[in-house]
């Protein structure tokens, strides 16, 4: 199998170098998965941006490979999820070993008619390639500039000014908002002297992309504690797209020479011992350490931080890249609403409130994983040995074995944007993402989320059981007259000229724990903002205002 042929993207001379000064509402620094997702989200909501990428190609090596169902739902808005599924490897289970002995197997639950699997494995460079194809289709909204390195930043009234270095000279680029998506070694973060707070784990890991011949018979995720082929440490094996495998080896902390460990003469013997194959081709290898830390504030005036530029976690659990995609998903609609004049600037403060909480949760979960995996003290090592021994015989102990708590969609339980939660015994609560159910008994007819979360409006789901319901029709008309950005969908029975979603089996109503006259208000990012048992005009209008940040306190203490 030939190795991946990295594309080379040319530098295009920008108008600023010829004395012109276009106005940009949003400048995104970094053209990886997070920056490209944000650019696409803004474009879908009618906002243009410029993306500044220092490199001339996509990321080297597989890097982030494990993309969650929620990330696929987000990327599906841009037509990227289906190509990822076709090129990547979908998996739904794995095995955990202690030494050579299998402790247990696990299966990730999935409803038979769900649109997306729990995870798909696809190398980051391939994910970026697919995102770039979507960006090219939206070139009128997204100005992507390769070989454009930010090396200066100053804050000014009304925004910020970036200085951009290019092969043909430097220029100033003013923007109302700047979003730093430029990774763990963020230039923007360094220019603003924004420090990280948290832990650096004292361990090294070797990761590699390999091709095996003959191929391995099983495609499950496999994790080993103290394997015979790598004594005293841990190891992980995962299948990726294009027939490659990803291997991870814990190396320890003291005396590790990173350059030597990733060299083929050192890496290949480890990999051959793991796989039981001699014919192994090494495509890429890297040695890394990892952190569990974030910056204190994700917003600094007109500058926002997202992805690894804002927070860093261990890779076990696939919470890094997926968290960055959710950062972009959270920020995009808020920027679009503020820029279009439909929401106050205070709405942007909720980005920190919601995503810092998500970062803290990911840091807490991945830190526990790392402490269990690496067992750096004698007490932790004894505890791990005891848990692994029990897990071979007792199901309850398997829940204590921590080889990575896998990424899930964030629920913004304490969001300042959340409104009423009126007497529901089930269904997605305020702050949770909306369930993505089939729009009919035939999945080819599409899914519920296909028509939600577009443009800049909130979505109102009204569960209607009557084809003639003049009282509800009048209330919905009054809600629309409030002139908030809103789209109304009636579920169950059509009503007036509102969008209609059939529910012949009642599955959608059951998933939302809804009964006739129930109401769900969804934010533009498909998260629930509020829900009511009965349609109440004043409560719904107040809920929309709250979801769009009109009730938030500004920095000066006044209501937005």
N, C-alpha and C positions, 0 to 999 in steps of 0.2 A: 504493500500500500504506500503510495507516495505521501510525503508529509504535506501539511497544509501550506499552500502558497499564499503568503501574506501579501495583500494588495498594497500598492503605494499610491497615496493620494497627493496630488500636486498642490503646491501653493498657488493660490489665486490672488493677484494683487487687489487689495481692498481699496475702496474709494478714498479712504482717509489719507492714504499715501499720495494722493493726487489733489490734496487740499479740500476735499469734500468732507462734510460732517453729517452723515445720516443720524437720525434720532432713533435710539433703541430704548424700548421700555424695559427689556430684560436682557442681561448678558449672562450667559451660562459659561462658567469656566470649567472645562473638562468634558470630553466627548466619549466617556465610557457609558455603561448601561444606565447609570443614574442620570447623567446629563442629557443623554439622548431621549430617555423616557420623559423627562421634564419638558424638553423641547417639543416632543410629539404631543404631549398633553396640552401645552399652551396652544399649539397649532390647531388642535381639534376644537379648542374653545375660542378660536378667532383672534389669537394674540401672536404677534411675530416676536422673534428673538434672534440673537446672534450667539453661536456656540464657538468658543475658542478652544482649540485642541492643539497642544504643543507638539504632539507626535505627527507622523505622516502615515501611520497605519493603525490597525486594531491592536488590542492587547496581546502580548506575547504569552503563549502557554494557556493552559485550560483555566487557571485561576478559579473564579466562581463558576461552578458547574451545575448546581442543584437548584432548580427553579420551582417554587411552590405553586400550588393551585391559585392562591390569591395573586401572585405575580402574573400568572398566565391570564387571569381574568382582567387584570389591568392592561397588559400588553395586547390583549385581544381587541381592545378599542382601536388599535392602530393597525390591525391585520398582521400582527407579528406572532401570535400564539400558535396558529396552525402550522406555519413553517417550522417553528421550534419543535413541535410534536413530530413532524415528519422527519426531521433531521436528527433529533435527539433520541435518547433512550428512556422510555417510560418504565418506572419500577414501582412496586407496591409492597415490598417486603424485604426481609434480610435475615441474616443469621449472626449470632454473637457467640464467640468462642472464648474459653479459658484454656490456654495452652493449645493442645490439639483437639480438645473435647468440645463439642457443641453444647452450649448451655441452653439456648432456646432459639426459636424462630419467631419472627413477628410479621404481621400483615397490616398494612395501612388500610383503614376502611374506605370504601368508595361505593356510593350508590350506583346501580347499573346504568342509570340514565344521566349521570352527571356529565357535564361537558368536558371537564378537565380532570386529569389524574391528580393524585396528591403531589407528585413531583415528576419532573422530567429532567434528565441529566443532559446538558449541552454545554460544551466548552464556551467560555466567555467570548473568545474571538468570533465564534460562529453566531452567538447571540448578538454581538455588536454588528456583525455583517448584516443580519436581518433587520436590526434597528436602523442601520444606515440606508437600507433599501426603502424603508418606510419614510425616512427623512427626505430622501431624493424625490419621493412622490409629493412632498409638501415643501418644495424648494421656495415657493412664493412666501412661505411663512417662516422658514428656518434658514438662516444664513450660517452655514457651517464652514468654518475657516480652519484648515489644516496648517500645521507648522506656524502656529500663532501662539506664542508663549507670553503669558502675563508676567511682567516683572516689576510692576508698580501699581499702587492703588492709593487714591486719596478720596476722602469723603467731602462732599460739597452740599450746599443747600439743594434739596430736590433730588439727591441721588449720590452717585459715585462716579469717579473717572478712573478707568483702567489704562495702564500703559502696556502696549502690546509690542513685543519684539518679533520680527519676522525676518526671513532671508533677505528682504529688500529694504529693511529699515524699520524703525519703530514709529508708533503713532498713539495718540490718545483716543480712547473710546468712552464717551460718557453714556451712562445708563441710569434709568430711574431705580432699577433694582439689579443687584448682582447675586447670583447663586453659585457658591463654590461647590462643585462636584468633582474636584480634582484630586480625590483620593487621600490615602493615609499620609502622604507627604505633601499635603496641600500647600501650594504657593500662597494662595489667598490667606490661609490661616497664619502662615509665617509672616506675611506682610502686615497683618493686623495684630500680630503678637498675641494671638489667642491660644492659651495653653490647654493641654489635655489634663483631665483629672481621672485617676484610676490606677490600675495595676498593669505591670508588665510581667508576663509569666516567664519564669526562668526555665525555658526548654527550647529545643530546636526540633523542627520537623522537616523531613525530606518529602517533597511531593513530586510526582513524575507522571507524565503521559506516556503510555507504552502500548505497543502493538505486539500481540502474541500469536505464534503459529506452532501447532494448530491452536485455534481459539479455545477458550475455556468453555466447558459445558454448561456452567450455571451463570446466570446474569444477576444474581441477587447481590445486594449490598452485604459485605462481610466485614466484621470487626473482630479483632483478636486482642485479648488481654494476655500478655506474657506468652506469645507464641514461641514454639520451639525454633522456628526459622529466624526469630529476632528476639533473643532471650532478654527478659527483664523490662521490655518496653511494650508499646502498643502498635497496632498496624490496622490499616483500613484499605479495602479494595472496592472499587465502584466502576461500573461500566459507563462509558460516555457515548456521544454520537460518533459516527464515522468508524465504528468498530474499535475504538481505542479504550483503554482502561486507565483509570486514575488510581495510583497507589500513594499511600501516606505512611511514613515510618516515623515514630518518635525516636529521637536521637539522644536526648539528654541535654544537659546544660554545659557542664565543665569539659573543656578541651575539645570542643567541636570546631572543626575547620570547615566552614560552610562551603568554600570553593572546592575543597577536596571531596566533600561528601556528595556533591551533585555531579562530579565528574563521572563519565561512564564506567571507568575502571573500578570505582568504588560503589556506584549506585547499582549497576547491573547485577553483581553477585547477590545483593540483598533481594532484588526483584526476582531473580531466577529461583532463589530459595523459597520465596513466598509462593510463586506460581507453579513451581514444579515443571518449568519449561526452560529449555536452553535457548530456543529461538525467540529471543525477545529484542525488539527494536525500541530504543529510547528516542522519543520524539522531543521531549522537553523535561527539564528538571530544575527544581529550585529548593533552597533551604530557607526557612523562615522562622521567626519567632512571632508570637502574637500577644495582643494586649486586650484588656477589658477596661475601656475608658471612653470618655466623651468630653466635649467642651461644655462649659457651664451654661452658656446661652447659645441657642441655635440661630438666633436673630441678633444682629448688631446693626441697628438702624436699617439702612437700605441693603445690607449684606446678609445673606442666609447661607447656612452650611447644611449639606446633605450628604448621605452616604458615608464612606470612610473618612471624608473630610470632617465629619461631625462626630462620629462614634466608631469604635472598633471593637470587634469581638473575635473569639476563636472561631475557626471555620466549622467546628463540629456541631451540627444542628442546622447548617445552611441558613444562618440568621444574618449574615453580613450583606450579601448581594440582595436578598429578598427584602431586608429592612430598607436598603437604599431605594429599591423600586417603590416601596410604600412611602418613603419620604417624598419622592417626586410626585406620587399620586396625591399626597396630602397637600403639598404646596401649590401645585399647578392650578387647581380650580380657585384657590384663594387669590393668587396673583391675578388671574383672569377677571374675577369679579371686582377686585379693587381697580384694576386698570380700565375696566369698562364702566366704572362709576356706579355699580350696583351694590357695593359694600364699602364700609369704611376701612381705613388703614388698620384699625384695631383688629380686624379679622386676621391679619397676618401674624399677630402675636399668638394666636391659637396654634400656629405651626409649632412653636417651641413647646407650648403646653402639652400638645398631643404627642409629638414625636420624641421629645425628651423622655416622657413616660415610657414610650415603647422602647427607647434605647436602654433605659434603666432595667426594664424587664429582660431584654435580651442579654445585657451584661450579667445580670444576676443568674440567669439560667445557664449561660455558657461558662460562667466562672465555676458553678457547681460541677458542670460536666468536666471541666479541665482539672479541678481538684480531685475528682474521682479517678479520672483516667491516669493522671501523672503521679498521684499519691506520693507527694514529696516528703512526708513525715512518716516515721515508723508507725504512729497510731493510724494514720490514714491508710497505709499499706495493709495493716492488719485488718482494718475494717473492710477494705476492698476484698481481701482474700476471703473473709468470712461471708460477705454478701455473694461473691461469685460461687462459693461452695454451696450455699443455701439455694441459689438460683437453679442449680442443676436438678434439684429435687422438689422445690416448693415454688408454686406459681407466685405467691405473694412477694417473694424476694426478687423476682424478675423486674418488678417496678422500681427497685432500688438500684439496678444495674444501669449505669449512666454512660452510654457511649455516644451521646448526642441527643438532646431533646429537640426534635425536628421543628422547623419554622412553621408557625401558624399565623393566620391573619390577626392583626392587632385589633383589639376591642378598646375603644376610647371611653372607658367606663366613667371617668371623672372629667370628661371634656367640658369646658365652659360653653360649648355650643350645644350641648345636649338639652333637650326640653323635656316635656312630660313623658311619663311612662305609666299609663293609666290602666292598671289592673290586669295585666297580661300574665298568664301562667306559663307561657312558653314563647317560642319565636325569638327572632333577633332583637335584643334590647337596644336602646339608644347607645350609639357608639360602635355597634357591631356592623360588619359588612352585610349587605343584603344577600340572601340565599339566591344562588343561580340555578333556577329550576327550569325544566323544559317548558316552552310556551304552549305545548299541546302534547297529546299522547304520542305524537310523531316528532322525535328530536330534530328531524330535518326542517321543521318549521321554526327552529330557532330556540333561544333561551331568554329567560326573563331579563337578564342584564343586557341583552343585545340592544334594547331600546332605552336603557336608563343610563344616567351619568354622562350624557352628551351635552355639548355646549356649556352654558353657565347656569342653567336653571336647576332648582330643586325638583324632585319628583314626588308627587302625591299619589299613593295607592289607596283608592277607596273601594272597599269590599261591598259590592252592591248586589242585592238579591232580587231586586224588582226592576222590570223593564220600564215601568212608569213610576217614577219616584220624584214628584215635583218638589217636595221639601228639600231633598238632597240636592237637586238641580239648582235650586235657589241659593242654597248655602255655598255650593261650589262657584256659582257666578259671583257671589259676594267676595269670596276668597280671591278670585281672579281680578276683581275690580280693585283690590289693594295694590295692584301693579308691582308685585314682586316677581322676580324671574321664576316661573313655576310651570311645570307640565303635569297634567292630571291624567291618570289612567284608572279606569274603572275595571275592577276584577270581578268576574262572575257573570254580570249582566251589563250590557251597554247602556249608556245614559247620555242623552244629548249628543253633542259633537265631540265629546272627550275621547281620548284614546281608549281602546278596549282590549282587555286581556281575558280570554276565555279560561275557564277553570272547570271543565266538565266532571273531573274526578274529585275535585275539592282538594287536590294535593297542595296547591299554592296556599289556600286558606289554612290548611293544617300546618304547613311549614311556618306560617306566620302567626299561628294560634289565633286566627282572626275569625270573627263571626260577622253576620250582616251589620253594616254601618261602622265597622272598624276602619281605622285610618292609620296609615304609615306615612311619615314624612321622611324622604331620603335626601341626603346631601348630594351635591354634584359628583362626589367620589363614591357614590353608591353605599355609603354608610348610613345607618338609621340615625335620624336627628331626633325624632319624637314619635310617639304612637298614642292613639286614643281609642277607647272602646266605642265612642260615638262621635259623629261629625259635628264639631262645634266651631263655628266660623271664627270667633274671636281667639280661641285657643290655637287654631291652626295658623292664623295670621301672626300671632305672637311667636309661635314656634318657628315660622319661617324667618322672622326678624332675628330671633336668637341664633338660628343656624347660620345666618349670614353675618353675624358679628355686630349687629346694631345695638345689642345690650351690653357689649363688653366695655370695660373701663379702659380708657386711654392712659398713656404714661403720666398725663397730668391729673389723673383722677376723675376726669369727666366721662360721662357716658358717650360712646361713639355716636 
